[in-house]
């Protein structure tokens, strides 16, 4: 299981309530991915809710280990008429203690079922933690990409402003027309609109991280840019981690083990619980006493609890089928993600070879050609737009590749580990 899932499983609710009271100012303004994953494990309100399931399971474990309480009864007899057929004294008193006796390993089966339920609850919390960590990582990569795009668009706006200055100078010297200036000003307005859209995307990703941690006034920024880690694209290398660490598979196995323990508990509890009774009866005026010993039990004639056993068996079979389905689907999903990663990595490499290396030269050539009168304004604007689109495309390709790597890490339980 990933480190973040383990942190979630062992964290205490008291600590979570204290963290919930911390102000947003206590959070870092600049994030790295490891810091973000740690914050999600420590502060996420959703995980605090999931944690209560572990507390409930621990309480059930305490209940399962408790022995049945004895029952104490007391009664008093006094004559009310007729002959004294029951006793010769003026009154008779009786005290009885009834003690249920768990037989056939019933208490042990209850404890085992409760312990398996506790492990299943922890696995479910680990699964929820892994899903939230993957969501946080996706938002983080999106924030990195949005920041990089906004920076590129800032540069492009500054570049178009320089073009406006060049065209204005050429217009004053008679080397450019009013149309040229209007055309480049329209291009500047469009670039500013794209910049505003990029900043809105950046704000949305930052607010998404704040919502994930329940810190409404927090607006973090992300360190670095989306950079692929170069994970292996061999399915065989990932399969062992998938089988042993996939949070969904672990949770399904725990659910199956809990269902099996519940079935065993139900089978043991089909047997009636005998009750041992010890008592003493005594009379007054004159005094006389007698001790009592007895054993009582239910006779399962009309209800042998077959329905409860059948339901527990059906739940166990359902848990088995669910675990088998999840394991099968996870293997197919791993193949799909690894294949997609290889394709995205190849697409990024082709783009860099065919386009990325030519972007700096394209800028210089376009400006030199326009200044020397060998290129038109439209060519200059088109070159600027092409450079920007190429750079933005590379950011998208890198972010998509990193996102694919994160999905593989999340599927194999290595995200944050």
Secondary structure by P-SEA (a helix, b strand, c coil): ccaaaaaaacccaaaaaaaaacccccccccccaaaaaaaaacccaaaaaaaaaaaaaaaaaaaaaccbbbbbbbbbbbbcccccccccccbbbbbbbbbbbbccaaaaaaaaaaaaaaaaaaaaaaaaaaaaaaaaaaaaaaaaaaaaaaaaaaaaaaaaaaaaaaaaaaaaaccccaaaaaaaaaaaaaaaaaaaaaaaaaaaaaaaaaaaaccccbbbbbcccccccccccccccaaaaaacccaaaaaaaaaaaaaaaaaaaaaaacbbbbbbbbbcccccccccbbbbbbbbbbccccccaaaaaaaaaaaaaaaaaaaaaaaaaaaaaaaaaaaaaaaaaaaaaaaaaccccaaaaaaaaaaaaaaaccccaaaaaaaaaaaaaaaaaaaaaaaaaaaaaaaaaaaaccccc
